[in-house]
Amino acid sequence: MGEERAIVSPISGTTRDAIDTIIERGEQTYRLIDTAGIRKKKNVEYGPEFFSINRAFKAIQRTDVVLLVIDALDGVTEQDQKLAGRIIEEGRACIIVVNKWDAVEKDSYTIYDYEKNLQERLHFTEWAETIFVSAMTGQRVEKILEVVNRAAESHKRRVSTSVINEVLEEALKWHSPQVSRGGRQGKIYYGTQVKSQPPTIALFVNEAKRFNDNYRRYIERQFRKQLGFIGTPIRLLWRSKKVREMEGVNANRATRV
C-alpha cells in the first residue's frame, strides 16, 4: 500500500476481521482481503479467534486469487497444507507467497532446496506459482500483483472445443488408456469446457471407471502444458456414455408419463 492502513501486531490472534482494501495499479483495480492469521486448531479456543478463522475461510469464497503466505522460517506447516486443500476445494486460483525471505541464511542452493521442499509438502498445488518476498524490506512485494494477473487470467480463461480436442488427440497419440484383462479399453470421444473460474472441462467417454488416477493426472498435465493454465486448479468431469444414455431413457419415460 505504501502507507500504514491497519493496526498489526506480532502477537498471534490480534487480527479478528478480514479487512478489505481497494487499490489501483494502472488501469486495474484490486480488492485486497487481508484475513486473520490461522493457527493450529488445537491452539484455538472457542471465542473471538474461532469466529475470525471462520471469517477468513469465508473470505476465500469471495476471492479470485488466494495468496497462501508461508513463513520462510517455519516452512510449510500442517495448517498450511489444510489451507491449500481448502483453496482447491473452493476452486480458487492460488499463489504461494514465501514471506520473511530476508531472514533466511542463503547459499547458491538455498532457493532450489526450498522450492523442492515446497513441491513435496504442497504437491497438490504444483500448478501454483511461488514468489519469495519480504514484507519487512519490501523485496519483490511489488511483483506479487504481476503474478496475480497471470493467475486471474488463467482462472477466467475459456478455450474453444476444437482446441481442447486437438490437445486430447495429441495426448492419446502419446499415451493411450490402459487395456483391462478382459480386453476392454477406455475411450475418450471428445471434450468441451463447460465452465470457468475454475476452468472445468467435461470429457465424454465410454466408461469413466476405465480411467485410473494416473491416466487422469496425465490428461490434466497435458491440458496444463498445452493450454498454459498457470496458477489455477482445473477440473475434469469424466462423463460415461452409459450414464448419459440412461439419463436419456429416464427423460423419455418422464415425457411419456
DRENVEX-69953 format. One line per field, with one value per residue (C-alpha): residue number from 1; x, y, z; residue in three letters. Coordinates in nm, 3 decimals, decimal comma, always signed. Each point is the difference from the previous one (the first is absolute). Last residue first. Layout:
residues N
pos = NUM/...
X = X/...
Y = Y/...
Z = Z/...
code = Ala/...
***
This chain:
residues 257
pos = 257/256/255/254/253/252/251/250/249/248/247/246/245/244/243/242/241/240/239/238/237/236/235/234/233/232/231/230/229/228/227/226/225/224/223/222/221/220/219/218/217/216/215/214/213/212/211/210/209/208/207/206/205/204/203/202/201/200/199/198/197/196/195/194/193/192/191/190/189/188/187/186/185/184/183/182/181/180/179/178/177/176/175/174/173/172/171/170/169/168/167/166/165/164/163/162/161/160/159/158/157/156/155/154/153/152/151/150/149/148/147/146/145/144/143/142/141/140/139/138/137/136/135/134/133/132/131/130/129/128/127/126/125/124/123/122/121/120/119/118/117/116/115/114/113/112/111/110/109/108/107/106/105/104/103/102/101/100/99/98/97/96/95/94/93/92/91/90/89/88/87/86/85/84/83/82/81/80/79/78/77/76/75/74/73/72/71/70/69/68/67/66/65/64/63/62/61/60/59/58/57/56/55/54/53/52/51/50/49/48/47/46/45/44/43/42/41/40/39/38/37/36/35/34/33/32/31/30/29/28/27/26/25/24/23/22/21/20/19/18/17/16/15/14/13/12/11/10/9/8/7/6/5/4/3/2/1
X = -4,586/+0,140/+0,235/+0,134/+0,074/+0,191/+0,207/+0,077/+0,122/+0,216/+0,156/+0,071/+0,178/+0,210/+0,095/+0,098/+0,214/+0,196/+0,082/+0,344/-0,011/+0,347/+0,061/+0,281/+0,179/+0,149/+0,348/+0,100/-0,232/+0,232/-0,213/+0,246/+0,176/-0,302/-0,226/+0,267/+0,046/-0,375/+0,009/+0,290/-0,176/-0,300/+0,232/+0,159/-0,338/-0,138/-0,217/-0,226/-0,237/-0,116/-0,156/-0,042/+0,129/-0,125/+0,251/-0,147/+0,249/-0,018/+0,219/-0,029/-0,139/-0,116/-0,273/-0,107/+0,322/-0,043/+0,141/-0,033/-0,036/+0,245/+0,022/+0,091/+0,109/-0,150/+0,208/-0,126/+0,330/-0,057/+0,164/+0,175/-0,094/+0,225/+0,311/+0,174/-0,276/-0,267/+0,162/+0,011/-0,368/-0,091/+0,190/-0,174/-0,328/+0,049/+0,088/-0,320/-0,214/+0,118/+0,188/-0,137/+0,236/-0,122/+0,243/+0,281/-0,038/-0,025/+0,323/+0,190/-0,133/+0,086/+0,359/+0,032/-0,173/+0,271/+0,279/-0,032/+0,088/+0,329/+0,204/-0,207/+0,253/-0,231/-0,264/+0,277/-0,074/+0,053/-0,254/-0,148/-0,232/-0,281/-0,029/+0,183/-0,290/-0,058/+0,374/-0,011/+0,247/+0,217/-0,018/+0,075/+0,303/+0,133/-0,053/+0,200/+0,287/+0,009/-0,012/+0,282/+0,242/+0,223/+0,019/-0,252/-0,078/-0,372/-0,115/-0,037/-0,243/-0,241/-0,300/-0,046/-0,304/-0,158/-0,251/-0,347/-0,297/-0,319/-0,207/-0,147/+0,128/+0,341/+0,021/-0,107/+0,277/+0,254/-0,136/+0,043/+0,360/+0,072/-0,145/+0,240/+0,285/+0,208/+0,320/+0,036/+0,277/-0,144/-0,345/-0,238/-0,269/-0,266/-0,107/-0,348/-0,119/-0,360/-0,122/-0,333/-0,004/+0,345/-0,142/-0,236/+0,302/+0,133/-0,341/+0,007/+0,345/-0,135/-0,279/+0,244/+0,219/-0,294/-0,104/+0,054/+0,370/+0,256/+0,330/-0,126/-0,120/+0,346/+0,013/-0,170/+0,107/-0,290/-0,083/+0,114/-0,236/+0,153/-0,245/+0,188/-0,059/+0,190/+0,059/+0,342/+0,014/-0,303/-0,070/-0,312/+0,040/-0,215/+0,083/-0,083/-0,078/+0,172/+0,369/+0,183/-0,009/+0,377/+0,205/+0,224/-0,248/-0,193/-0,208/-0,117/+0,062/+0,360/+0,133/+0,159/-0,294
Y = -4,006/-0,021/+0,293/-0,147/-0,323/+0,190/+0,182/-0,329/-0,146/+0,307/-0,016/-0,368/+0,090/+0,262/-0,251/-0,255/+0,258/+0,073/+0,362/+0,071/+0,358/+0,156/+0,292/+0,251/+0,163/+0,341/+0,150/-0,076/-0,157/+0,016/-0,178/-0,267/-0,071/+0,044/-0,206/-0,268/-0,008/-0,056/-0,292/-0,159/+0,052/-0,190/-0,275/-0,039/+0,006/-0,290/+0,034/-0,298/+0,111/+0,289/-0,236/+0,089/+0,354/+0,360/+0,234/+0,312/+0,280/+0,245/+0,310/+0,140/+0,261/-0,119/-0,241/-0,262/-0,046/-0,275/-0,348/-0,278/-0,374/-0,122/-0,379/-0,228/-0,346/-0,344/-0,309/-0,193/+0,054/+0,375/+0,215/+0,320/+0,336/+0,108/+0,212/+0,201/-0,010/+0,045/+0,324/+0,140/-0,074/+0,144/+0,324/+0,034/-0,073/+0,292/+0,228/-0,090/+0,043/+0,359/+0,102/+0,232/+0,177/+0,144/-0,182/+0,031/+0,379/+0,019/-0,200/+0,225/+0,318/-0,126/-0,064/+0,363/+0,102/-0,176/+0,186/+0,303/-0,218/-0,107/+0,114/+0,247/-0,006/-0,124/-0,160/-0,215/-0,201/-0,336/-0,071/-0,338/-0,076/-0,251/-0,307/-0,223/+0,061/-0,369/-0,041/+0,246/-0,172/-0,154/+0,297/+0,239/-0,208/+0,013/+0,377/+0,035/-0,211/+0,209/+0,328/-0,105/-0,141/+0,304/+0,079/+0,158/+0,072/+0,076/+0,325/+0,190/-0,266/+0,108/-0,094/-0,290/+0,086/-0,303/+0,124/-0,147/+0,006/-0,102/-0,316/+0,003/-0,354/+0,108/+0,287/-0,232/-0,247/+0,282/+0,098/-0,355/-0,007/+0,333/-0,141/-0,295/+0,249/+0,097/+0,171/+0,162/+0,242/+0,081/+0,066/-0,103/+0,235/-0,161/+0,287/-0,083/+0,112/+0,057/+0,072/+0,008/-0,372/+0,031/+0,273/-0,261/-0,189/+0,321/+0,066/-0,349/+0,079/+0,321/-0,204/-0,229/+0,297/+0,176/-0,304/-0,374/-0,051/-0,035/-0,171/-0,350/+0,132/+0,117/+0,371/+0,199/+0,359/+0,238/+0,094/+0,287/+0,028/+0,212/+0,132/+0,086/+0,260/-0,019/+0,300/+0,074/-0,151/+0,088/-0,096/-0,097/-0,138/-0,263/-0,111/-0,354/+0,035/-0,109/+0,094/-0,038/-0,381/-0,047/+0,287/+0,160/+0,289/+0,189/+0,317/+0,065/+0,242/+0,112/+0,126/-0,129/-0,233
Z = -1,817/-0,353/+0,063/+0,324/-0,182/-0,266/+0,264/+0,172/-0,327/-0,068/+0,346/-0,064/-0,324/+0,184/+0,269/-0,265/-0,180/+0,317/+0,086/+0,149/+0,132/+0,006/+0,231/-0,036/+0,292/-0,076/+0,018/-0,356/-0,259/-0,300/-0,258/-0,115/+0,329/+0,225/-0,226/-0,027/+0,377/+0,045/-0,246/+0,190/+0,334/-0,136/-0,122/+0,342/+0,176/-0,204/-0,310/-0,074/+0,278/-0,219/-0,255/-0,370/+0,036/-0,019/+0,161/+0,163/+0,062/+0,290/+0,011/+0,354/-0,025/-0,345/-0,106/-0,252/-0,193/-0,258/-0,047/-0,256/-0,043/+0,262/+0,000/+0,289/-0,099/+0,043/-0,069/+0,302/+0,173/-0,036/-0,268/+0,106/-0,146/-0,287/+0,056/-0,270/-0,260/+0,268/+0,119/-0,355/-0,057/+0,338/-0,069/-0,338/+0,176/+0,237/-0,291/-0,188/+0,312/+0,041/+0,313/+0,269/+0,237/+0,331/+0,232/-0,252/-0,011/+0,380/+0,040/-0,240/+0,163/+0,349/-0,110/-0,108/+0,324/+0,204/-0,179/+0,229/+0,301/-0,165/+0,305/+0,204/+0,286/+0,278/-0,222/-0,147/-0,310/-0,173/-0,277/-0,085/-0,291/+0,059/-0,227/+0,250/+0,240/+0,085/+0,062/+0,291/+0,235/-0,273/-0,234/+0,286/+0,102/-0,356/-0,008/+0,322/-0,133/-0,318/+0,196/+0,231/-0,259/-0,065/+0,372/+0,231/+0,363/+0,015/+0,163/-0,330/-0,125/+0,276/-0,223/-0,244/-0,210/-0,168/-0,258/-0,041/-0,236/+0,176/-0,047/+0,352/+0,056/-0,131/+0,250/+0,283/-0,090/+0,011/+0,342/+0,125/-0,123/+0,168/+0,324/-0,019/-0,026/-0,302/+0,113/+0,341/-0,100/-0,344/+0,148/-0,280/-0,132/-0,218/-0,226/-0,127/-0,344/-0,111/+0,350/+0,183/+0,088/+0,158/+0,226/+0,147/+0,134/+0,160/+0,153/+0,152/+0,141/+0,157/+0,160/+0,179/+0,096/+0,169/+0,207/+0,005/+0,067/-0,279/+0,078/-0,089/-0,337/-0,101/-0,065/-0,274/-0,050/-0,040/-0,356/-0,220/-0,296/-0,277/-0,258/-0,317/-0,272/-0,329/-0,229/+0,146/+0,346/+0,209/+0,360/+0,196/+0,352/+0,171/+0,356/+0,116/+0,368/+0,322/-0,024/+0,332/+0,001/-0,004/+0,146/-0,265/-0,013/-0,264/-0,013/-0,355/-0,288/+0,049/-0,332/-0,321/-0,063
code = Val/Arg/Thr/Ala/Arg/Asn/Ala/Asn/Val/Gly/Glu/Met/Glu/Arg/Val/Lys/Lys/Ser/Arg/Trp/Leu/Leu/Arg/Ile/Pro/Thr/Gly/Ile/Phe/Gly/Leu/Gln/Lys/Arg/Phe/Gln/Arg/Glu/Ile/Tyr/Arg/Arg/Tyr/Asn/Asp/Asn/Phe/Arg/Lys/Ala/Glu/Asn/Val/Phe/Leu/Ala/Ile/Thr/Pro/Pro/Gln/Ser/Lys/Val/Gln/Thr/Gly/Tyr/Tyr/Ile/Lys/Gly/Gln/Arg/Gly/Gly/Arg/Ser/Val/Gln/Pro/Ser/His/Trp/Lys/Leu/Ala/Glu/Glu/Leu/Val/Glu/Asn/Ile/Val/Ser/Thr/Ser/Val/Arg/Arg/Lys/His/Ser/Glu/Ala/Ala/Arg/Asn/Val/Val/Glu/Leu/Ile/Lys/Glu/Val/Arg/Gln/Gly/Thr/Met/Ala/Ser/Val/Phe/Ile/Thr/Glu/Ala/Trp/Glu/Thr/Phe/His/Leu/Arg/Glu/Gln/Leu/Asn/Lys/Glu/Tyr/Asp/Tyr/Ile/Thr/Tyr/Ser/Asp/Lys/Glu/Val/Ala/Asp/Trp/Lys/Asn/Val/Val/Ile/Ile/Cys/Ala/Arg/Gly/Glu/Glu/Ile/Ile/Arg/Gly/Ala/Leu/Lys/Gln/Asp/Gln/Glu/Thr/Val/Gly/Asp/Leu/Ala/Asp/Ile/Val/Leu/Leu/Val/Val/Asp/Thr/Arg/Gln/Ile/Ala/Lys/Phe/Ala/Arg/Asn/Ile/Ser/Phe/Phe/Glu/Pro/Gly/Tyr/Glu/Val/Asn/Lys/Lys/Lys/Arg/Ile/Gly/Ala/Thr/Asp/Ile/Leu/Arg/Tyr/Thr/Gln/Glu/Gly/Arg/Glu/Ile/Ile/Thr/Asp/Ile/Ala/Asp/Arg/Thr/Thr/Gly/Ser/Ile/Pro/Ser/Val/Ile/Ala/Arg/Glu/Glu/Gly/Met
***
